[in-house]
Amino acid sequence: MVVGFNTDVKYRSEVFHVQTEEKGADNPIIETLVYHRGEILLSRKLSYSKLLNSSDLLRKLRRMMKVQHDDLISELRKGKFTHLLSLDTQEIEEQTLDEMVSEYLNENELVF
């Protein structure tokens, strides 16, 4: 078993914990989990079963884990997963939610 990676990532005002580990030869999966406020926000899994008989398995496995871990962090920093957060944790940078709703209603000429 290869030692995994753990990284705390700050995006806007929120802190996310990214954890990557491999599950061992009996379950040849690399899994990366993203936690937000103690809950799993998302997971990504990758099988490495085709590499089990490789002579340099540990080196390849470690590299795959690092790439998956770093790629997910990069996506997180680019805001790819903000849609998974509840509205009460998302920062609205230029408008309040009420202003956005009013603007939407005005643009779409909705009458009540």
DAKAFEN-V412576 format. One record per residue. N is the residue number from 0. RES is the residue in one letter. PHI is phi in radians with two decimals (NA if undefined). PSI is psi as a letter, one per 20 degrees, with the letter a starting at -180 (NA if undefined). D_LAST is the distance of its C-alpha to the last C-alpha in Angstrom with 1 decimal. Layout:
# DAKAFEN-V412576
N | RES | PHI | PSI | D_LAST
N | RES | PHI | PSI | D_LAST
This chain:
# DAKAFEN-V412576
0 | M | NA | p | 61.4
1 | V | -1.70 | p | 60.2
2 | V | -1.15 | p | 58.8
3 | G | -1.53 | a | 55.1
4 | F | -2.15 | q | 52.9
5 | N | -2.39 | p | 50.5
6 | T | -2.47 | p | 48.5
7 | D | -1.63 | p | 45.9
8 | V | -2.17 | p | 43.4
9 | K | -1.69 | p | 41.2
10 | Y | -2.28 | p | 38.1
11 | R | 0.97 | c | 35.8
12 | S | -1.83 | j | 36.2
13 | E | -1.81 | q | 36.6
14 | V | -1.96 | p | 40.0
15 | F | -2.04 | q | 40.6
16 | H | -1.92 | p | 43.8
17 | V | -1.92 | p | 45.1
18 | Q | -2.26 | p | 47.9
19 | T | -2.14 | p | 50.0
20 | E | -2.58 | r | 52.8
21 | E | -1.94 | q | 54.8
22 | K | -1.67 | j | 55.4
23 | G | 1.69 | r | 59.1
24 | A | -1.09 | h | 61.1
25 | D | -1.26 | h | 60.3
26 | N | -2.47 | m | 56.6
27 | P | -1.25 | m | 56.7
28 | I | -2.25 | p | 53.2
29 | I | -1.76 | p | 52.0
30 | E | -2.15 | p | 48.8
31 | T | -2.04 | p | 46.6
32 | L | -2.01 | q | 44.0
33 | V | -2.02 | p | 41.4
34 | Y | -1.82 | q | 40.7
35 | H | -2.40 | o | 37.9
36 | R | 0.94 | l | 38.2
37 | G | 1.46 | i | 40.7
38 | E | -1.91 | q | 38.7
39 | I | -1.29 | p | 39.4
40 | L | -1.50 | h | 36.7
41 | L | -2.83 | r | 38.5
42 | S | -2.43 | q | 41.9
43 | R | -2.33 | p | 43.9
44 | K | -2.15 | q | 47.1
45 | L | -2.47 | p | 49.9
46 | S | -1.41 | q | 53.0
47 | Y | -2.12 | k | 56.4
48 | S | -1.03 | h | 58.4
49 | K | -1.25 | i | 60.0
50 | L | -1.72 | i | 61.6
51 | L | -0.99 | h | 63.3
52 | N | -1.68 | j | 66.7
53 | S | -1.23 | p | 66.4
54 | S | -1.19 | h | 69.4
55 | D | -2.02 | l | 67.1
56 | L | -0.95 | g | 64.3
57 | L | -1.07 | g | 63.7
58 | R | -1.14 | g | 63.4
59 | K | -1.14 | g | 61.0
60 | L | -1.11 | g | 59.0
61 | R | -1.07 | g | 58.7
62 | R | -1.14 | g | 57.7
63 | M | -1.06 | g | 55.0
64 | M | -1.10 | g | 53.6
65 | K | -1.13 | g | 53.6
66 | V | -1.11 | g | 51.9
67 | Q | -1.09 | g | 49.1
68 | H | -1.07 | g | 48.7
69 | D | -1.16 | h | 48.6
70 | D | -1.10 | g | 46.3
71 | L | -1.16 | h | 43.7
72 | I | -1.07 | g | 44.0
73 | S | -1.07 | g | 43.5
74 | E | -1.11 | g | 40.4
75 | L | -1.08 | g | 39.0
76 | R | -1.17 | h | 39.9
77 | K | -1.48 | i | 38.1
78 | G | 1.47 | j | 34.8
79 | K | -1.10 | h | 34.9
80 | F | -1.91 | j | 33.9
81 | T | -1.09 | h | 31.2
82 | H | -1.15 | i | 28.6
83 | L | -1.48 | i | 30.5
84 | L | -1.47 | q | 29.9
85 | S | -1.25 | q | 27.1
86 | L | -1.04 | h | 24.5
87 | D | -1.28 | i | 26.1
88 | T | -1.82 | i | 29.4
89 | Q | -1.47 | p | 28.3
90 | E | -1.50 | p | 28.7
91 | I | -1.83 | o | 26.1
92 | E | -1.26 | g | 28.4
93 | E | -1.95 | i | 26.6
94 | Q | -2.36 | q | 23.1
95 | T | -1.41 | r | 21.6
96 | L | -1.06 | g | 19.1
97 | D | -1.07 | g | 16.4
98 | E | -1.13 | h | 17.3
99 | M | -1.15 | g | 17.3
100 | V | -1.14 | g | 13.7
101 | S | -1.04 | g | 12.6
102 | E | -1.07 | g | 14.9
103 | Y | -1.09 | g | 13.7
104 | L | -1.10 | g | 10.0
105 | N | -1.14 | g | 11.6
106 | E | -1.18 | h | 14.2
107 | N | -1.76 | j | 12.2
108 | E | 0.85 | l | 9.8
109 | L | -1.48 | p | 6.7
110 | V | -2.08 | p | 3.8
111 | F | -1.96 | NA | 0.0
